[in-house]
């Protein structure tokens, strides 16, 4: 019977526990960070046991790649966070003002709503959750109608009025182009 060192026994026990805890049915979000931690512990233990650095290099590189993957995954989570949340009423109020501007510029209501919804979705803003229609631009129009009937928050009504005043300060012949091209409807780009 062959006996292994206590270090190998500890590493083996940790890896068996990992395999049981994070088997095929586990949540993959947790397995990557845990795998990176486990690999780091293995590398540290092997270095402590006296394994030459050049022999550890492939494991060190693998650990660095795992850390990079986790950072990328975390960055994607932040970038996609907006796609998971419904748009705020303030953003919808600005969108409604842009629809009104496009209608004044000659577009019909459905064209204007589709144009605004496409621009919102291009930057990761999903359509409003409420509404009876599967089409996002229709739900945007329904929200605009609710705004017109004062069925939205006072804050959203104020945002709509303030954004319309802001639009009015732009020369008439430049309004549509500037509002769309400069994405003035995006509150994050709002001047202080």
C-alpha beads as a LAMMPS data file, in Angstrom:
LAMMPS data file: protein, C-alpha beads

192 atoms
191 bonds

1 atom types
1 bond types

-500.0 500.0 xlo xhi
-500.0 500.0 ylo yhi
-500.0 500.0 zlo zhi

Masses

1 110.0

Atoms # bond

1 1 1 0.000 0.000 0.000
2 1 1 1.384 3.349 -1.080
3 1 1 1.092 6.283 1.290
4 1 1 1.045 9.865 0.157
5 1 1 2.337 12.934 1.929
6 1 1 -0.014 14.900 4.199
7 1 1 0.107 17.753 1.670
8 1 1 -1.147 15.539 -1.156
9 1 1 -3.845 14.167 1.150
10 1 1 -5.035 17.714 1.996
11 1 1 -5.059 18.798 -1.657
12 1 1 -6.858 15.605 -2.670
13 1 1 -9.483 16.084 0.049
14 1 1 -10.039 19.698 -1.027
15 1 1 -10.455 18.699 -4.675
16 1 1 -12.890 15.883 -3.787
17 1 1 -14.941 18.320 -1.718
18 1 1 -14.926 20.760 -4.642
19 1 1 -16.081 18.042 -7.038
20 1 1 -18.945 17.081 -4.703
21 1 1 -19.983 20.668 -3.960
22 1 1 -19.683 21.901 -7.526
23 1 1 -20.695 18.959 -9.637
24 1 1 -22.561 19.086 -12.947
25 1 1 -25.738 20.538 -11.414
26 1 1 -23.959 23.409 -9.639
27 1 1 -24.183 27.063 -10.565
28 1 1 -21.317 27.827 -12.944
29 1 1 -21.048 31.417 -11.640
30 1 1 -19.626 30.082 -8.390
31 1 1 -17.371 27.395 -9.821
32 1 1 -14.967 29.708 -11.674
33 1 1 -13.955 31.802 -8.630
34 1 1 -13.799 28.700 -6.472
35 1 1 -11.668 26.897 -9.067
36 1 1 -9.309 29.879 -9.246
37 1 1 -8.990 29.918 -5.450
38 1 1 -8.375 26.174 -5.408
39 1 1 -5.711 26.483 -8.101
40 1 1 -4.058 29.296 -6.162
41 1 1 -3.978 27.131 -3.038
42 1 1 -2.496 24.210 -4.992
43 1 1 0.207 26.436 -6.512
44 1 1 1.056 27.940 -3.117
45 1 1 1.240 24.506 -1.486
46 1 1 3.423 23.068 -4.250
47 1 1 5.755 26.078 -4.033
48 1 1 5.938 25.632 -0.264
49 1 1 6.809 21.962 -0.787
50 1 1 9.772 23.035 -2.885
51 1 1 8.574 22.490 -6.446
52 1 1 10.776 24.534 -8.829
53 1 1 9.264 27.760 -10.138
54 1 1 9.691 26.726 -13.799
55 1 1 7.589 23.611 -13.114
56 1 1 4.878 25.757 -11.510
57 1 1 4.821 28.275 -14.378
58 1 1 1.985 26.577 -16.373
59 1 1 -0.224 26.556 -13.269
60 1 1 0.609 30.194 -12.506
61 1 1 -0.296 31.152 -16.091
62 1 1 -3.540 29.194 -15.842
63 1 1 -4.403 30.970 -12.600
64 1 1 -3.753 34.355 -14.274
65 1 1 -6.031 33.378 -17.162
66 1 1 -8.785 32.384 -14.735
67 1 1 -8.460 35.726 -12.939
68 1 1 -8.724 37.498 -16.306
69 1 1 -11.842 35.486 -17.236
70 1 1 -13.457 36.375 -13.912
71 1 1 -12.684 40.074 -14.436
72 1 1 -14.202 39.938 -17.934
73 1 1 -17.282 38.129 -16.636
74 1 1 -17.695 40.739 -13.930
75 1 1 -17.337 43.546 -16.504
76 1 1 -19.986 41.946 -18.704
77 1 1 -22.272 41.716 -15.711
78 1 1 -21.988 45.466 -15.184
79 1 1 -22.478 46.161 -18.886
80 1 1 -25.562 43.946 -19.047
81 1 1 -27.045 45.137 -15.783
82 1 1 -29.061 47.786 -17.610
83 1 1 -30.572 45.145 -19.908
84 1 1 -32.032 43.374 -16.896
85 1 1 -33.684 46.405 -15.338
86 1 1 -36.770 48.137 -16.712
87 1 1 -36.246 51.743 -17.845
88 1 1 -36.874 54.424 -15.268
89 1 1 -39.864 56.716 -15.571
90 1 1 -37.455 59.630 -16.005
91 1 1 -35.886 58.023 -19.062
92 1 1 -39.323 57.162 -20.422
93 1 1 -40.361 60.808 -19.927
94 1 1 -37.384 61.916 -22.007
95 1 1 -38.266 59.301 -24.617
96 1 1 -41.831 60.624 -24.751
97 1 1 -40.494 64.144 -25.292
98 1 1 -38.336 62.887 -28.165
99 1 1 -41.378 61.171 -29.701
100 1 1 -43.264 64.480 -29.488
101 1 1 -40.338 66.274 -31.136
102 1 1 -40.220 63.741 -33.978
103 1 1 -43.975 64.066 -34.524
104 1 1 -43.606 67.857 -34.708
105 1 1 -40.818 67.231 -37.226
106 1 1 -43.173 65.303 -39.518
107 1 1 -42.933 61.653 -38.412
108 1 1 -46.090 59.777 -37.570
109 1 1 -46.563 58.496 -34.047
110 1 1 -45.611 54.864 -34.742
111 1 1 -42.500 55.848 -36.741
112 1 1 -41.377 58.184 -33.976
113 1 1 -41.917 55.558 -31.270
114 1 1 -40.081 52.909 -33.284
115 1 1 -37.144 55.249 -33.865
116 1 1 -36.869 56.108 -30.173
117 1 1 -37.249 52.474 -29.074
118 1 1 -34.512 51.362 -31.499
119 1 1 -32.143 53.982 -30.105
120 1 1 -32.928 53.012 -26.533
121 1 1 -32.425 49.321 -27.232
122 1 1 -29.139 50.045 -29.049
123 1 1 -27.695 51.352 -25.781
124 1 1 -29.135 48.513 -23.716
125 1 1 -32.400 49.980 -22.469
126 1 1 -35.211 47.422 -22.642
127 1 1 -38.782 48.394 -23.486
128 1 1 -41.168 49.332 -20.675
129 1 1 -42.474 46.289 -18.794
130 1 1 -46.072 47.487 -18.617
131 1 1 -48.321 47.354 -21.622
132 1 1 -50.507 44.929 -23.421
133 1 1 -48.485 44.689 -26.627
134 1 1 -45.453 42.499 -27.288
135 1 1 -43.820 45.272 -29.316
136 1 1 -41.662 47.565 -27.212
137 1 1 -42.416 50.677 -29.202
138 1 1 -46.151 50.130 -28.624
139 1 1 -45.536 49.877 -24.878
140 1 1 -43.522 53.089 -25.104
141 1 1 -46.509 54.771 -26.765
142 1 1 -48.811 53.411 -24.051
143 1 1 -46.515 54.909 -21.407
144 1 1 -46.553 58.232 -23.305
145 1 1 -50.356 58.134 -23.273
146 1 1 -50.316 57.508 -19.524
147 1 1 -48.016 60.526 -19.190
148 1 1 -50.518 62.631 -21.143
149 1 1 -53.301 61.525 -18.765
150 1 1 -51.090 62.247 -15.722
151 1 1 -51.032 58.590 -14.703
152 1 1 -47.273 58.588 -14.042
153 1 1 -45.267 60.005 -11.158
154 1 1 -44.967 63.757 -10.598
155 1 1 -41.224 63.378 -10.955
156 1 1 -41.633 61.873 -14.448
157 1 1 -44.012 64.694 -15.420
158 1 1 -41.457 67.277 -14.218
159 1 1 -38.680 65.506 -16.156
160 1 1 -40.820 65.581 -19.309
161 1 1 -41.505 69.310 -18.920
162 1 1 -37.876 70.154 -18.095
163 1 1 -36.573 68.142 -21.036
164 1 1 -39.042 69.865 -23.359
165 1 1 -37.796 73.254 -22.075
166 1 1 -34.221 72.068 -22.711
167 1 1 -35.163 71.052 -26.266
168 1 1 -36.785 74.459 -26.853
169 1 1 -33.429 76.172 -26.239
170 1 1 -31.989 74.448 -29.334
171 1 1 -32.541 76.304 -32.635
172 1 1 -35.601 74.813 -34.355
173 1 1 -33.753 73.644 -37.469
174 1 1 -31.210 71.727 -35.331
175 1 1 -33.498 70.170 -32.704
176 1 1 -34.205 66.753 -34.169
177 1 1 -30.632 66.139 -35.291
178 1 1 -29.074 67.301 -32.024
179 1 1 -31.492 65.426 -29.789
180 1 1 -30.918 62.184 -31.687
181 1 1 -27.254 62.519 -32.664
182 1 1 -26.033 63.849 -29.335
183 1 1 -28.313 61.503 -27.404
184 1 1 -29.639 64.359 -25.289
185 1 1 -32.392 62.014 -24.085
186 1 1 -29.706 60.075 -22.155
187 1 1 -29.751 61.496 -18.630
188 1 1 -26.178 60.334 -18.019
189 1 1 -25.032 62.814 -20.663
190 1 1 -26.988 65.658 -19.081
191 1 1 -24.881 68.754 -18.508
192 1 1 -24.513 69.766 -14.823

Bonds

1 1 1 2
2 1 2 3
3 1 3 4
4 1 4 5
5 1 5 6
6 1 6 7
7 1 7 8
8 1 8 9
9 1 9 10
10 1 10 11
11 1 11 12
12 1 12 13
13 1 13 14
14 1 14 15
15 1 15 16
16 1 16 17
17 1 17 18
18 1 18 19
19 1 19 20
20 1 20 21
21 1 21 22
22 1 22 23
23 1 23 24
24 1 24 25
25 1 25 26
26 1 26 27
27 1 27 28
28 1 28 29
29 1 29 30
30 1 30 31
31 1 31 32
32 1 32 33
33 1 33 34
34 1 34 35
35 1 35 36
36 1 36 37
37 1 37 38
38 1 38 39
39 1 39 40
40 1 40 41
41 1 41 42
42 1 42 43
43 1 43 44
44 1 44 45
45 1 45 46
46 1 46 47
47 1 47 48
48 1 48 49
49 1 49 50
50 1 50 51
51 1 51 52
52 1 52 53
53 1 53 54
54 1 54 55
55 1 55 56
56 1 56 57
57 1 57 58
58 1 58 59
59 1 59 60
60 1 60 61
61 1 61 62
62 1 62 63
63 1 63 64
64 1 64 65
65 1 65 66
66 1 66 67
67 1 67 68
68 1 68 69
69 1 69 70
70 1 70 71
71 1 71 72
72 1 72 73
73 1 73 74
74 1 74 75
75 1 75 76
76 1 76 77
77 1 77 78
78 1 78 79
79 1 79 80
80 1 80 81
81 1 81 82
82 1 82 83
83 1 83 84
84 1 84 85
85 1 85 86
86 1 86 87
87 1 87 88
88 1 88 89
89 1 89 90
90 1 90 91
91 1 91 92
92 1 92 93
93 1 93 94
94 1 94 95
95 1 95 96
96 1 96 97
97 1 97 98
98 1 98 99
99 1 99 100
100 1 100 101
101 1 101 102
102 1 102 103
103 1 103 104
104 1 104 105
105 1 105 106
106 1 106 107
107 1 107 108
108 1 108 109
109 1 109 110
110 1 110 111
111 1 111 112
112 1 112 113
113 1 113 114
114 1 114 115
115 1 115 116
116 1 116 117
117 1 117 118
118 1 118 119
119 1 119 120
120 1 120 121
121 1 121 122
122 1 122 123
123 1 123 124
124 1 124 125
125 1 125 126
126 1 126 127
127 1 127 128
128 1 128 129
129 1 129 130
130 1 130 131
131 1 131 132
132 1 132 133
133 1 133 134
134 1 134 135
135 1 135 136
136 1 136 137
137 1 137 138
138 1 138 139
139 1 139 140
140 1 140 141
141 1 141 142
142 1 142 143
143 1 143 144
144 1 144 145
145 1 145 146
146 1 146 147
147 1 147 148
148 1 148 149
149 1 149 150
150 1 150 151
151 1 151 152
152 1 152 153
153 1 153 154
154 1 154 155
155 1 155 156
156 1 156 157
157 1 157 158
158 1 158 159
159 1 159 160
160 1 160 161
161 1 161 162
162 1 162 163
163 1 163 164
164 1 164 165
165 1 165 166
166 1 166 167
167 1 167 168
168 1 168 169
169 1 169 170
170 1 170 171
171 1 171 172
172 1 172 173
173 1 173 174
174 1 174 175
175 1 175 176
176 1 176 177
177 1 177 178
178 1 178 179
179 1 179 180
180 1 180 181
181 1 181 182
182 1 182 183
183 1 183 184
184 1 184 185
185 1 185 186
186 1 186 187
187 1 187 188
188 1 188 189
189 1 189 190
190 1 190 191
191 1 191 192
